[in-house]
Amino acid sequence: MHATLIAAAETAAEHSDALPFAPAVFGVGAFAGLVAMLLVTYAFRSVGTRH
């Protein structure tokens, strides 16, 4: 039982370092997501002062 679990963990560890995209794609995606959140925040900047 334990040998099977260890073998499965080793097999999973061998294949876990492959990213589906290049690392730069993750950086650009994160930057685009943060800019989108910034624009949404900027769009609603005066909602609290209207009332």
PDB file of all heavy atoms in Angstrom:
ATOM      1  N   MET A   1       0.830  -1.196   0.000  1.00  0.00           N
ATOM      2  CA  MET A   1       0.000   0.000   0.000  1.00  0.00           C
ATOM      3  C   MET A   1       0.864   1.247   0.000  1.00  0.00           C
ATOM      4  O   MET A   1       0.665   2.145  -0.801  1.00  0.00           O
ATOM      5  CB  MET A   1      -0.924  -0.043   1.222  1.00  0.00           C
ATOM      6  CG  MET A   1      -1.757   1.185   1.417  1.00  0.00           C
ATOM      7  SD  MET A   1      -3.188   1.093   0.367  1.00  0.00           S
ATOM      8  CE  MET A   1      -3.995   2.575   0.835  1.00  0.00           C
ATOM      9  N   HIS A   2       1.825   1.321   0.900  1.00  0.00           N
ATOM     10  CA  HIS A   2       2.669   2.497   0.994  1.00  0.00           C
ATOM     11  C   HIS A   2       3.572   2.636  -0.225  1.00  0.00           C
ATOM     12  O   HIS A   2       3.822   3.743  -0.696  1.00  0.00           O
ATOM     13  CB  HIS A   2       3.516   2.455   2.269  1.00  0.00           C
ATOM     14  CG  HIS A   2       2.700   2.542   3.516  1.00  0.00           C
ATOM     15  ND1 HIS A   2       2.015   3.682   3.845  1.00  0.00           N
ATOM     16  CD2 HIS A   2       2.456   1.634   4.491  1.00  0.00           C
ATOM     17  CE1 HIS A   2       1.369   3.474   4.995  1.00  0.00           C
ATOM     18  NE2 HIS A   2       1.622   2.234   5.402  1.00  0.00           N
ATOM     19  N   ALA A   3       4.045   1.516  -0.740  1.00  0.00           N
ATOM     20  CA  ALA A   3       4.906   1.562  -1.929  1.00  0.00           C
ATOM     21  C   ALA A   3       4.136   2.083  -3.129  1.00  0.00           C
ATOM     22  O   ALA A   3       4.680   2.828  -3.955  1.00  0.00           O
ATOM     23  CB  ALA A   3       5.479   0.188  -2.213  1.00  0.00           C
ATOM     24  N   THR A   4       2.877   1.720  -3.220  1.00  0.00           N
ATOM     25  CA  THR A   4       2.050   2.203  -4.326  1.00  0.00           C
ATOM     26  C   THR A   4       1.833   3.702  -4.215  1.00  0.00           C
ATOM     27  O   THR A   4       1.899   4.424  -5.215  1.00  0.00           O
ATOM     28  CB  THR A   4       0.693   1.482  -4.320  1.00  0.00           C
ATOM     29  OG1 THR A   4       0.917   0.079  -4.334  1.00  0.00           O
ATOM     30  CG2 THR A   4      -0.134   1.882  -5.509  1.00  0.00           C
ATOM     31  N   LEU A   5       1.583   4.199  -3.016  1.00  0.00           N
ATOM     32  CA  LEU A   5       1.395   5.635  -2.818  1.00  0.00           C
ATOM     33  C   LEU A   5       2.667   6.418  -3.107  1.00  0.00           C
ATOM     34  O   LEU A   5       2.628   7.496  -3.706  1.00  0.00           O
ATOM     35  CB  LEU A   5       0.916   5.912  -1.399  1.00  0.00           C
ATOM     36  CG  LEU A   5      -0.496   5.449  -1.063  1.00  0.00           C
ATOM     37  CD1 LEU A   5      -0.781   5.669   0.414  1.00  0.00           C
ATOM     38  CD2 LEU A   5      -1.506   6.155  -1.912  1.00  0.00           C
ATOM     39  N   ILE A   6       3.801   5.867  -2.692  1.00  0.00           N
ATOM     40  CA  ILE A   6       5.075   6.539  -2.947  1.00  0.00           C
ATOM     41  C   ILE A   6       5.360   6.567  -4.445  1.00  0.00           C
ATOM     42  O   ILE A   6       5.802   7.590  -4.991  1.00  0.00           O
ATOM     43  CB  ILE A   6       6.206   5.840  -2.166  1.00  0.00           C
ATOM     44  CG1 ILE A   6       6.008   6.068  -0.672  1.00  0.00           C
ATOM     45  CG2 ILE A   6       7.567   6.341  -2.621  1.00  0.00           C
ATOM     46  CD1 ILE A   6       6.945   5.272   0.197  1.00  0.00           C
ATOM     47  N   ALA A   7       5.096   5.478  -5.142  1.00  0.00           N
ATOM     48  CA  ALA A   7       5.311   5.438  -6.587  1.00  0.00           C
ATOM     49  C   ALA A   7       4.390   6.413  -7.305  1.00  0.00           C
ATOM     50  O   ALA A   7       4.799   7.094  -8.256  1.00  0.00           O
ATOM     51  CB  ALA A   7       5.083   4.023  -7.109  1.00  0.00           C
ATOM     52  N   ALA A   8       3.149   6.534  -6.855  1.00  0.00           N
ATOM     53  CA  ALA A   8       2.215   7.477  -7.471  1.00  0.00           C
ATOM     54  C   ALA A   8       2.647   8.910  -7.204  1.00  0.00           C
ATOM     55  O   ALA A   8       2.533   9.774  -8.088  1.00  0.00           O
ATOM     56  CB  ALA A   8       0.808   7.240  -6.936  1.00  0.00           C
ATOM     57  N   ALA A   9       3.168   9.190  -6.021  1.00  0.00           N
ATOM     58  CA  ALA A   9       3.631  10.535  -5.700  1.00  0.00           C
ATOM     59  C   ALA A   9       4.859  10.893  -6.521  1.00  0.00           C
ATOM     60  O   ALA A   9       4.999  12.034  -6.978  1.00  0.00           O
ATOM     61  CB  ALA A   9       3.939  10.627  -4.210  1.00  0.00           C
ATOM     62  N   GLU A  10       5.749   9.936  -6.735  1.00  0.00           N
ATOM     63  CA  GLU A  10       6.925  10.201  -7.555  1.00  0.00           C
ATOM     64  C   GLU A  10       6.540  10.459  -9.001  1.00  0.00           C
ATOM     65  O   GLU A  10       7.094  11.339  -9.658  1.00  0.00           O
ATOM     66  CB  GLU A  10       7.899   9.032  -7.466  1.00  0.00           C
ATOM     67  CG  GLU A  10       8.602   8.926  -6.140  1.00  0.00           C
ATOM     68  CD  GLU A  10       9.476   7.683  -6.041  1.00  0.00           C
ATOM     69  OE1 GLU A  10       9.451   6.860  -6.980  1.00  0.00           O
ATOM     70  OE2 GLU A  10      10.180   7.551  -5.030  1.00  0.00           O
ATOM     71  N   THR A  11       5.577   9.722  -9.505  1.00  0.00           N
ATOM     72  CA  THR A  11       5.117   9.928 -10.876  1.00  0.00           C
ATOM     73  C   THR A  11       4.461  11.293 -11.024  1.00  0.00           C
ATOM     74  O   THR A  11       4.684  12.002 -12.005  1.00  0.00           O
ATOM     75  CB  THR A  11       4.115   8.831 -11.280  1.00  0.00           C
ATOM     76  OG1 THR A  11       4.726   7.570 -11.084  1.00  0.00           O
ATOM     77  CG2 THR A  11       3.701   8.989 -12.726  1.00  0.00           C
ATOM     78  N   ALA A  12       3.679  11.685 -10.054  1.00  0.00           N
ATOM     79  CA  ALA A  12       3.023  12.995 -10.097  1.00  0.00           C
ATOM     80  C   ALA A  12       4.049  14.109  -9.976  1.00  0.00           C
ATOM     81  O   ALA A  12       3.905  15.159 -10.605  1.00  0.00           O
ATOM     82  CB  ALA A  12       1.988  13.098  -8.989  1.00  0.00           C
ATOM     83  N   ALA A  13       5.077  13.898  -9.196  1.00  0.00           N
ATOM     84  CA  ALA A  13       6.106  14.921  -9.024  1.00  0.00           C
ATOM     85  C   ALA A  13       6.907  15.122 -10.300  1.00  0.00           C
ATOM     86  O   ALA A  13       7.369  16.225 -10.587  1.00  0.00           O
ATOM     87  CB  ALA A  13       7.028  14.546  -7.873  1.00  0.00           C
ATOM     88  N   GLU A  14       7.065  14.068 -11.089  1.00  0.00           N
ATOM     89  CA  GLU A  14       7.802  14.197 -12.344  1.00  0.00           C
ATOM     90  C   GLU A  14       7.054  15.049 -13.350  1.00  0.00           C
ATOM     91  O   GLU A  14       7.661  15.759 -14.143  1.00  0.00           O
ATOM     92  CB  GLU A  14       8.056  12.816 -12.933  1.00  0.00           C
ATOM     93  CG  GLU A  14       9.030  11.973 -12.148  1.00  0.00           C
ATOM     94  CD  GLU A  14       9.148  10.570 -12.706  1.00  0.00           C
ATOM     95  OE1 GLU A  14       8.476  10.273 -13.708  1.00  0.00           O
ATOM     96  OE2 GLU A  14       9.910   9.777 -12.127  1.00  0.00           O
ATOM     97  N   HIS A  15       5.751  15.017 -13.328  1.00  0.00           N
ATOM     98  CA  HIS A  15       4.952  15.719 -14.322  1.00  0.00           C
ATOM     99  C   HIS A  15       4.380  17.045 -13.813  1.00  0.00           C
ATOM    100  O   HIS A  15       3.685  17.725 -14.548  1.00  0.00           O
ATOM    101  CB  HIS A  15       3.798  14.827 -14.789  1.00  0.00           C
ATOM    102  CG  HIS A  15       4.265  13.569 -15.438  1.00  0.00           C
ATOM    103  ND1 HIS A  15       4.875  13.561 -16.662  1.00  0.00           N
ATOM    104  CD2 HIS A  15       4.224  12.283 -15.031  1.00  0.00           C
ATOM    105  CE1 HIS A  15       5.186  12.319 -16.984  1.00  0.00           C
ATOM    106  NE2 HIS A  15       4.802  11.523 -16.005  1.00  0.00           N
ATOM    107  N   SER A  16       4.660  17.409 -12.591  1.00  0.00           N
ATOM    108  CA  SER A  16       4.043  18.609 -12.031  1.00  0.00           C
ATOM    109  C   SER A  16       4.786  19.878 -12.393  1.00  0.00           C
ATOM    110  O   SER A  16       4.263  20.971 -12.203  1.00  0.00           O
ATOM    111  CB  SER A  16       3.952  18.490 -10.510  1.00  0.00           C
ATOM    112  OG  SER A  16       5.259  18.486  -9.961  1.00  0.00           O
ATOM    113  N   ASP A  17       5.993  19.805 -12.936  1.00  0.00           N
ATOM    114  CA  ASP A  17       6.750  21.015 -13.226  1.00  0.00           C
ATOM    115  C   ASP A  17       6.478  21.563 -14.625  1.00  0.00           C
ATOM    116  O   ASP A  17       7.027  22.589 -14.997  1.00  0.00           O
ATOM    117  CB  ASP A  17       8.246  20.768 -13.032  1.00  0.00           C
ATOM    118  CG  ASP A  17       8.753  19.641 -13.907  1.00  0.00           C
ATOM    119  OD1 ASP A  17       7.935  18.890 -14.445  1.00  0.00           O
ATOM    120  OD2 ASP A  17       9.993  19.523 -14.032  1.00  0.00           O
ATOM    121  N   ALA A  18       5.638  20.913 -15.391  1.00  0.00           N
ATOM    122  CA  ALA A  18       5.322  21.379 -16.737  1.00  0.00           C
ATOM    123  C   ALA A  18       4.149  22.357 -16.671  1.00  0.00           C
ATOM    124  O   ALA A  18       3.048  22.009 -16.260  1.00  0.00           O
ATOM    125  CB  ALA A  18       4.966  20.203 -17.631  1.00  0.00           C
ATOM    126  N   LEU A  19       4.400  23.600 -17.056  1.00  0.00           N
ATOM    127  CA  LEU A  19       3.342  24.604 -17.071  1.00  0.00           C
ATOM    128  C   LEU A  19       2.580  24.539 -18.388  1.00  0.00           C
ATOM    129  O   LEU A  19       3.160  24.248 -19.432  1.00  0.00           O
ATOM    130  CB  LEU A  19       3.950  26.004 -16.908  1.00  0.00           C
ATOM    131  CG  LEU A  19       4.642  26.296 -15.585  1.00  0.00           C
ATOM    132  CD1 LEU A  19       5.328  27.650 -15.653  1.00  0.00           C
ATOM    133  CD2 LEU A  19       3.648  26.264 -14.463  1.00  0.00           C
ATOM    134  N   PRO A  20       1.290  24.833 -18.364  1.00  0.00           N
ATOM    135  CA  PRO A  20       0.530  24.789 -19.618  1.00  0.00           C
ATOM    136  C   PRO A  20       0.875  25.949 -20.553  1.00  0.00           C
ATOM    137  O   PRO A  20       0.651  25.855 -21.753  1.00  0.00           O
ATOM    138  CB  PRO A  20      -0.927  24.860 -19.170  1.00  0.00           C
ATOM    139  CG  PRO A  20      -0.879  25.477 -17.822  1.00  0.00           C
ATOM    140  CD  PRO A  20       0.427  25.079 -17.221  1.00  0.00           C
ATOM    141  N   PHE A  21       1.420  27.042 -20.021  1.00  0.00           N
ATOM    142  CA  PHE A  21       1.807  28.202 -20.823  1.00  0.00           C
ATOM    143  C   PHE A  21       3.211  28.620 -20.415  1.00  0.00           C
ATOM    144  O   PHE A  21       3.726  28.188 -19.392  1.00  0.00           O
ATOM    145  CB  PHE A  21       0.854  29.381 -20.589  1.00  0.00           C
ATOM    146  CG  PHE A  21      -0.581  29.062 -20.867  1.00  0.00           C
ATOM    147  CD1 PHE A  21      -1.489  28.974 -19.826  1.00  0.00           C
ATOM    148  CD2 PHE A  21      -1.034  28.846 -22.159  1.00  0.00           C
ATOM    149  CE1 PHE A  21      -2.812  28.682 -20.065  1.00  0.00           C
ATOM    150  CE2 PHE A  21      -2.363  28.544 -22.402  1.00  0.00           C
ATOM    151  CZ  PHE A  21      -3.252  28.464 -21.365  1.00  0.00           C
ATOM    152  N   ALA A  22       3.778  29.518 -21.185  1.00  0.00           N
ATOM    153  CA  ALA A  22       5.073  30.076 -20.824  1.00  0.00           C
ATOM    154  C   ALA A  22       4.912  30.947 -19.573  1.00  0.00           C
ATOM    155  O   ALA A  22       3.840  31.516 -19.346  1.00  0.00           O
ATOM    156  CB  ALA A  22       5.619  30.902 -21.973  1.00  0.00           C
ATOM    157  N   PRO A  23       5.933  31.082 -18.753  1.00  0.00           N
ATOM    158  CA  PRO A  23       5.813  31.905 -17.542  1.00  0.00           C
ATOM    159  C   PRO A  23       5.453  33.361 -17.833  1.00  0.00           C
ATOM    160  O   PRO A  23       4.763  34.004 -17.042  1.00  0.00           O
ATOM    161  CB  PRO A  23       7.194  31.804 -16.901  1.00  0.00           C
ATOM    162  CG  PRO A  23       7.747  30.526 -17.392  1.00  0.00           C
ATOM    163  CD  PRO A  23       7.201  30.355 -18.776  1.00  0.00           C
ATOM    164  N   ALA A  24       5.876  33.879 -18.964  1.00  0.00           N
ATOM    165  CA  ALA A  24       5.544  35.263 -19.316  1.00  0.00           C
ATOM    166  C   ALA A  24       4.041  35.437 -19.525  1.00  0.00           C
ATOM    167  O   ALA A  24       3.491  36.507 -19.240  1.00  0.00           O
ATOM    168  CB  ALA A  24       6.297  35.673 -20.573  1.00  0.00           C
ATOM    169  N   VAL A  25       3.369  34.412 -19.997  1.00  0.00           N
ATOM    170  CA  VAL A  25       1.919  34.493 -20.208  1.00  0.00           C
ATOM    171  C   VAL A  25       1.202  34.660 -18.874  1.00  0.00           C
ATOM    172  O   VAL A  25       0.228  35.418 -18.779  1.00  0.00           O
ATOM    173  CB  VAL A  25       1.416  33.239 -20.960  1.00  0.00           C
ATOM    174  CG1 VAL A  25      -0.099  33.232 -21.077  1.00  0.00           C
ATOM    175  CG2 VAL A  25       2.058  33.153 -22.331  1.00  0.00           C
ATOM    176  N   PHE A  26       1.671  33.990 -17.843  1.00  0.00           N
ATOM    177  CA  PHE A  26       1.069  34.141 -16.519  1.00  0.00           C
ATOM    178  C   PHE A  26       1.278  35.563 -15.994  1.00  0.00           C
ATOM    179  O   PHE A  26       0.380  36.150 -15.390  1.00  0.00           O
ATOM    180  CB  PHE A  26       1.660  33.133 -15.536  1.00  0.00           C
ATOM    181  CG  PHE A  26       1.193  31.732 -15.776  1.00  0.00           C
ATOM    182  CD1 PHE A  26       2.025  30.825 -16.391  1.00  0.00           C
ATOM    183  CD2 PHE A  26      -0.068  31.335 -15.399  1.00  0.00           C
ATOM    184  CE1 PHE A  26       1.609  29.532 -16.621  1.00  0.00           C
ATOM    185  CE2 PHE A  26      -0.504  30.039 -15.618  1.00  0.00           C
ATOM    186  CZ  PHE A  26       0.338  29.135 -16.239  1.00  0.00           C
ATOM    187  N   GLY A  27       2.451  36.126 -16.222  1.00  0.00           N
ATOM    188  CA  GLY A  27       2.719  37.499 -15.794  1.00  0.00           C
ATOM    189  C   GLY A  27       1.857  38.507 -16.515  1.00  0.00           C
ATOM    190  O   GLY A  27       1.292  39.417 -15.901  1.00  0.00           O
ATOM    191  N   VAL A  28       1.737  38.356 -17.827  1.00  0.00           N
ATOM    192  CA  VAL A  28       0.901  39.276 -18.608  1.00  0.00           C
ATOM    193  C   VAL A  28      -0.564  39.123 -18.218  1.00  0.00           C
ATOM    194  O   VAL A  28      -1.295  40.112 -18.112  1.00  0.00           O
ATOM    195  CB  VAL A  28       1.109  39.031 -20.121  1.00  0.00           C
ATOM    196  CG1 VAL A  28       0.100  39.789 -20.959  1.00  0.00           C
ATOM    197  CG2 VAL A  28       2.527  39.411 -20.526  1.00  0.00           C
ATOM    198  N   GLY A  29      -0.998  37.903 -17.981  1.00  0.00           N
ATOM    199  CA  GLY A  29      -2.384  37.674 -17.562  1.00  0.00           C
ATOM    200  C   GLY A  29      -2.680  38.284 -16.206  1.00  0.00           C
ATOM    201  O   GLY A  29      -3.744  38.878 -15.992  1.00  0.00           O
ATOM    202  N   ALA A  30      -1.740  38.145 -15.279  1.00  0.00           N
ATOM    203  CA  ALA A  30      -1.920  38.742 -13.954  1.00  0.00           C
ATOM    204  C   ALA A  30      -1.944  40.265 -14.053  1.00  0.00           C
ATOM    205  O   ALA A  30      -2.764  40.926 -13.401  1.00  0.00           O
ATOM    206  CB  ALA A  30      -0.806  38.297 -13.018  1.00  0.00           C
ATOM    207  N   PHE A  31      -1.070  40.821 -14.874  1.00  0.00           N
ATOM    208  CA  PHE A  31      -1.049  42.273 -15.048  1.00  0.00           C
ATOM    209  C   PHE A  31      -2.354  42.765 -15.662  1.00  0.00           C
ATOM    210  O   PHE A  31      -2.922  43.767 -15.208  1.00  0.00           O
ATOM    211  CB  PHE A  31       0.139  42.683 -15.929  1.00  0.00           C
ATOM    212  CG  PHE A  31       0.249  44.157 -16.142  1.00  0.00           C
ATOM    213  CD1 PHE A  31       0.703  44.982 -15.131  1.00  0.00           C
ATOM    214  CD2 PHE A  31      -0.105  44.729 -17.359  1.00  0.00           C
ATOM    215  CE1 PHE A  31       0.803  46.351 -15.322  1.00  0.00           C
ATOM    216  CE2 PHE A  31      -0.011  46.082 -17.561  1.00  0.00           C
ATOM    217  CZ  PHE A  31       0.445  46.903 -16.537  1.00  0.00           C
ATOM    218  N   ALA A  32      -2.845  42.061 -16.674  1.00  0.00           N
ATOM    219  CA  ALA A  32      -4.105  42.456 -17.310  1.00  0.00           C
ATOM    220  C   ALA A  32      -5.273  42.357 -16.330  1.00  0.00           C
ATOM    221  O   ALA A  32      -6.160  43.217 -16.307  1.00  0.00           O
ATOM    222  CB  ALA A  32      -4.364  41.582 -18.525  1.00  0.00           C
ATOM    223  N   GLY A  33      -5.275  41.322 -15.496  1.00  0.00           N
ATOM    224  CA  GLY A  33      -6.339  41.179 -14.501  1.00  0.00           C
ATOM    225  C   GLY A  33      -6.311  42.294 -13.471  1.00  0.00           C
ATOM    226  O   GLY A  33      -7.353  42.830 -13.090  1.00  0.00           O
ATOM    227  N   LEU A  34      -5.121  42.659 -13.024  1.00  0.00           N
ATOM    228  CA  LEU A  34      -5.016  43.747 -12.047  1.00  0.00           C
ATOM    229  C   LEU A  34      -5.400  45.089 -12.650  1.00  0.00           C
ATOM    230  O   LEU A  34      -6.034  45.918 -11.987  1.00  0.00           O
ATOM    231  CB  LEU A  34      -3.593  43.790 -11.487  1.00  0.00           C
ATOM    232  CG  LEU A  34      -3.225  42.626 -10.567  1.00  0.00           C
ATOM    233  CD1 LEU A  34      -1.734  42.655 -10.257  1.00  0.00           C
ATOM    234  CD2 LEU A  34      -4.035  42.662  -9.305  1.00  0.00           C
ATOM    235  N   VAL A  35      -5.034  45.322 -13.902  1.00  0.00           N
ATOM    236  CA  VAL A  35      -5.433  46.566 -14.564  1.00  0.00           C
ATOM    237  C   VAL A  35      -6.948  46.609 -14.727  1.00  0.00           C
ATOM    238  O   VAL A  35      -7.567  47.666 -14.543  1.00  0.00           O
ATOM    239  CB  VAL A  35      -4.713  46.719 -15.920  1.00  0.00           C
ATOM    240  CG1 VAL A  35      -5.308  47.832 -16.749  1.00  0.00           C
ATOM    241  CG2 VAL A  35      -3.228  46.975 -15.693  1.00  0.00           C
ATOM    242  N   ALA A  36      -7.557  45.473 -15.045  1.00  0.00           N
ATOM    243  CA  ALA A  36      -9.014  45.426 -15.173  1.00  0.00           C
ATOM    244  C   ALA A  36      -9.684  45.749 -13.833  1.00  0.00           C
ATOM    245  O   ALA A  36     -10.660  46.518 -13.791  1.00  0.00           O
ATOM    246  CB  ALA A  36      -9.453  44.050 -15.667  1.00  0.00           C
ATOM    247  N   MET A  37      -9.160  45.206 -12.742  1.00  0.00           N
ATOM    248  CA  MET A  37      -9.721  45.523 -11.426  1.00  0.00           C
ATOM    249  C   MET A  37      -9.507  46.993 -11.074  1.00  0.00           C
ATOM    250  O   MET A  37     -10.371  47.619 -10.454  1.00  0.00           O
ATOM    251  CB  MET A  37      -9.105  44.621 -10.361  1.00  0.00           C
ATOM    252  CG  MET A  37      -9.586  43.189 -10.439  1.00  0.00           C
ATOM    253  SD  MET A  37      -9.074  42.187  -9.035  1.00  0.00           S
ATOM    254  CE  MET A  37      -7.335  41.984  -9.359  1.00  0.00           C
ATOM    255  N   LEU A  38      -8.371  47.558 -11.479  1.00  0.00           N
ATOM    256  CA  LEU A  38      -8.122  48.974 -11.254  1.00  0.00           C
ATOM    257  C   LEU A  38      -9.135  49.833 -12.003  1.00  0.00           C
ATOM    258  O   LEU A  38      -9.659  50.811 -11.454  1.00  0.00           O
ATOM    259  CB  LEU A  38      -6.702  49.338 -11.702  1.00  0.00           C
ATOM    260  CG  LEU A  38      -6.342  50.816 -11.657  1.00  0.00           C
ATOM    261  CD1 LEU A  38      -6.251  51.303 -10.214  1.00  0.00           C
ATOM    262  CD2 LEU A  38      -5.036  51.061 -12.383  1.00  0.00           C
ATOM    263  N   LEU A  39      -9.440  49.465 -13.234  1.00  0.00           N
ATOM    264  CA  LEU A  39     -10.407  50.241 -14.017  1.00  0.00           C
ATOM    265  C   LEU A  39     -11.811  50.144 -13.438  1.00  0.00           C
ATOM    266  O   LEU A  39     -12.556  51.137 -13.422  1.00  0.00           O
ATOM    267  CB  LEU A  39     -10.384  49.774 -15.475  1.00  0.00           C
ATOM    268  CG  LEU A  39      -9.096  50.090 -16.230  1.00  0.00           C
ATOM    269  CD1 LEU A  39      -9.139  49.460 -17.613  1.00  0.00           C
ATOM    270  CD2 LEU A  39      -8.849  51.582 -16.311  1.00  0.00           C
ATOM    271  N   VAL A  40     -12.184  48.977 -12.938  1.00  0.00           N
ATOM    272  CA  VAL A  40     -13.501  48.834 -12.302  1.00  0.00           C
ATOM    273  C   VAL A  40     -13.555  49.681 -11.039  1.00  0.00           C
ATOM    274  O   VAL A  40     -14.554  50.368 -10.775  1.00  0.00           O
ATOM    275  CB  VAL A  40     -13.792  47.353 -12.001  1.00  0.00           C
ATOM    276  CG1 VAL A  40     -15.013  47.202 -11.097  1.00  0.00           C
ATOM    277  CG2 VAL A  40     -13.996  46.588 -13.288  1.00  0.00           C
ATOM    278  N   THR A  41     -12.504  49.658 -10.253  1.00  0.00           N
ATOM    279  CA  THR A  41     -12.454  50.477  -9.042  1.00  0.00           C
ATOM    280  C   THR A  41     -12.519  51.957  -9.385  1.00  0.00           C
ATOM    281  O   THR A  41     -13.218  52.736  -8.733  1.00  0.00           O
ATOM    282  CB  THR A  41     -11.162  50.177  -8.257  1.00  0.00           C
ATOM    283  OG1 THR A  41     -11.140  48.790  -7.960  1.00  0.00           O
ATOM    284  CG2 THR A  41     -11.107  50.970  -6.971  1.00  0.00           C
ATOM    285  N   TYR A  42     -11.821  52.364 -10.425  1.00  0.00           N
ATOM    286  CA  TYR A  42     -11.812  53.767 -10.847  1.00  0.00           C
ATOM    287  C   TYR A  42     -13.191  54.197 -11.362  1.00  0.00           C
ATOM    288  O   TYR A  42     -13.612  55.329 -11.150  1.00  0.00           O
ATOM    289  CB  TYR A  42     -10.751  53.967 -11.930  1.00  0.00           C
ATOM    290  CG  TYR A  42     -10.544  55.402 -12.325  1.00  0.00           C
ATOM    291  CD1 TYR A  42      -9.848  56.265 -11.496  1.00  0.00           C
ATOM    292  CD2 TYR A  42     -11.043  55.892 -13.521  1.00  0.00           C
ATOM    293  CE1 TYR A  42      -9.648  57.585 -11.846  1.00  0.00           C
ATOM    294  CE2 TYR A  42     -10.852  57.211 -13.881  1.00  0.00           C
ATOM    295  CZ  TYR A  42     -10.151  58.052 -13.045  1.00  0.00           C
ATOM    296  OH  TYR A  42      -9.970  59.355 -13.401  1.00  0.00           O
ATOM    297  N   ALA A  43     -13.913  53.280 -12.014  1.00  0.00           N
ATOM    298  CA  ALA A  43     -15.231  53.610 -12.546  1.00  0.00           C
ATOM    299  C   ALA A  43     -16.238  53.890 -11.431  1.00  0.00           C
ATOM    300  O   ALA A  43     -17.160  54.687 -11.617  1.00  0.00           O
ATOM    301  CB  ALA A  43     -15.735  52.468 -13.427  1.00  0.00           C
ATOM    302  N   PHE A  44     -16.080  53.251 -10.275  1.00  0.00           N
ATOM    303  CA  PHE A  44     -17.021  53.422  -9.184  1.00  0.00           C
ATOM    304  C   PHE A  44     -16.464  54.303  -8.066  1.00  0.00           C
ATOM    305  O   PHE A  44     -16.865  54.208  -6.924  1.00  0.00           O
ATOM    306  CB  PHE A  44     -17.412  52.052  -8.613  1.00  0.00           C
ATOM    307  CG  PHE A  44     -18.253  51.246  -9.550  1.00  0.00           C
ATOM    308  CD1 PHE A  44     -17.679  50.240 -10.314  1.00  0.00           C
ATOM    309  CD2 PHE A  44     -19.602  51.491  -9.682  1.00  0.00           C
ATOM    310  CE1 PHE A  44     -18.442  49.492 -11.187  1.00  0.00           C
ATOM    311  CE2 PHE A  44     -20.373  50.755 -10.543  1.00  0.00           C
ATOM    312  CZ  PHE A  44     -19.792  49.747 -11.310  1.00  0.00           C
ATOM    313  N   ARG A  45     -15.562  55.223  -8.395  1.00  0.00           N
ATOM    314  CA  ARG A  45     -14.898  56.020  -7.363  1.00  0.00           C
ATOM    315  C   ARG A  45     -15.815  57.036  -6.700  1.00  0.00           C
ATOM    316  O   ARG A  45     -15.591  57.419  -5.576  1.00  0.00           O
ATOM    317  CB  ARG A  45     -13.672  56.722  -7.945  1.00  0.00           C
ATOM    318  CG  ARG A  45     -14.000  57.807  -8.927  1.00  0.00           C
ATOM    319  CD  ARG A  45     -12.756  58.323  -9.623  1.00  0.00           C
ATOM    320  NE  ARG A  45     -13.062  59.417 -10.523  1.00  0.00           N
ATOM    321  CZ  ARG A  45     -13.492  59.293 -11.747  1.00  0.00           C
ATOM    322  NH1 ARG A  45     -13.683  58.084 -12.256  1.00  0.00           N
ATOM    323  NH2 ARG A  45     -13.743  60.352 -12.493  1.00  0.00           N
ATOM    324  N   SER A  46     -16.859  57.511  -7.382  1.00  0.00           N
ATOM    325  CA  SER A  46     -17.684  58.559  -6.809  1.00  0.00           C
ATOM    326  C   SER A  46     -19.068  58.077  -6.397  1.00  0.00           C
ATOM    327  O   SER A  46     -19.974  58.894  -6.186  1.00  0.00           O
ATOM    328  CB  SER A  46     -17.813  59.717  -7.797  1.00  0.00           C
ATOM    329  OG  SER A  46     -18.496  59.273  -8.956  1.00  0.00           O
ATOM    330  N   VAL A  47     -19.282  56.794  -6.310  1.00  0.00           N
ATOM    331  CA  VAL A  47     -20.611  56.261  -5.993  1.00  0.00           C
ATOM    332  C   VAL A  47     -20.990  56.645  -4.564  1.00  0.00           C
ATOM    333  O   VAL A  47     -22.141  57.002  -4.290  1.00  0.00           O
ATOM    334  CB  VAL A  47     -20.620  54.732  -6.183  1.00  0.00           C
ATOM    335  CG1 VAL A  47     -21.900  54.135  -5.636  1.00  0.00           C
ATOM    336  CG2 VAL A  47     -20.482  54.393  -7.652  1.00  0.00           C
ATOM    337  N   GLY A  48     -20.071  56.643  -3.634  1.00  0.00           N
ATOM    338  CA  GLY A  48     -20.390  56.939  -2.236  1.00  0.00           C
ATOM    339  C   GLY A  48     -20.673  58.398  -1.985  1.00  0.00           C
ATOM    340  O   GLY A  48     -21.383  58.750  -1.028  1.00  0.00           O
ATOM    341  N   THR A  49     -20.196  59.291  -2.830  1.00  0.00           N
ATOM    342  CA  THR A  49     -20.405  60.723  -2.588  1.00  0.00           C
ATOM    343  C   THR A  49     -21.701  61.243  -3.210  1.00  0.00           C
ATOM    344  O   THR A  49     -22.076  62.383  -2.950  1.00  0.00           O
ATOM    345  CB  THR A  49     -19.239  61.540  -3.170  1.00  0.00           C
ATOM    346  OG1 THR A  49     -19.144  61.281  -4.573  1.00  0.00           O
ATOM    347  CG2 THR A  49     -17.940  61.155  -2.485  1.00  0.00           C
ATOM    348  N   ARG A  50     -22.386  60.453  -3.974  1.00  0.00           N
ATOM    349  CA  ARG A  50     -23.630  60.902  -4.607  1.00  0.00           C
ATOM    350  C   ARG A  50     -24.790  60.969  -3.614  1.00  0.00           C
ATOM    351  O   ARG A  50     -25.736  61.698  -3.834  1.00  0.00           O
ATOM    352  CB  ARG A  50     -24.018  59.943  -5.728  1.00  0.00           C
ATOM    353  CG  ARG A  50     -23.175  60.120  -6.959  1.00  0.00           C
ATOM    354  CD  ARG A  50     -23.796  59.317  -8.082  1.00  0.00           C
ATOM    355  NE  ARG A  50     -22.716  58.613  -8.765  1.00  0.00           N
ATOM    356  CZ  ARG A  50     -22.902  57.605  -9.558  1.00  0.00           C
ATOM    357  NH1 ARG A  50     -24.104  57.140  -9.786  1.00  0.00           N
ATOM    358  NH2 ARG A  50     -21.893  57.022 -10.142  1.00  0.00           N
ATOM    359  N   HIS A  51     -24.743  60.198  -2.582  1.00  0.00           N
ATOM    360  CA  HIS A  51     -25.911  60.105  -1.682  1.00  0.00           C
ATOM    361  C   HIS A  51     -25.716  60.922  -0.426  1.00  0.00           C
ATOM    362  O   HIS A  51     -24.734  61.165   0.101  1.00  0.00           O
ATOM    363  CB  HIS A  51     -26.174  58.662  -1.310  1.00  0.00           C
ATOM    364  CG  HIS A  51     -26.454  57.805  -2.519  1.00  0.00           C
ATOM    365  ND1 HIS A  51     -27.595  57.909  -3.252  1.00  0.00           N
ATOM    366  CD2 HIS A  51     -25.704  56.864  -3.137  1.00  0.00           C
ATOM    367  CE1 HIS A  51     -27.542  57.058  -4.258  1.00  0.00           C
ATOM    368  NE2 HIS A  51     -26.407  56.409  -4.210  1.00  0.00           N
TER     369      HIS A  51
END
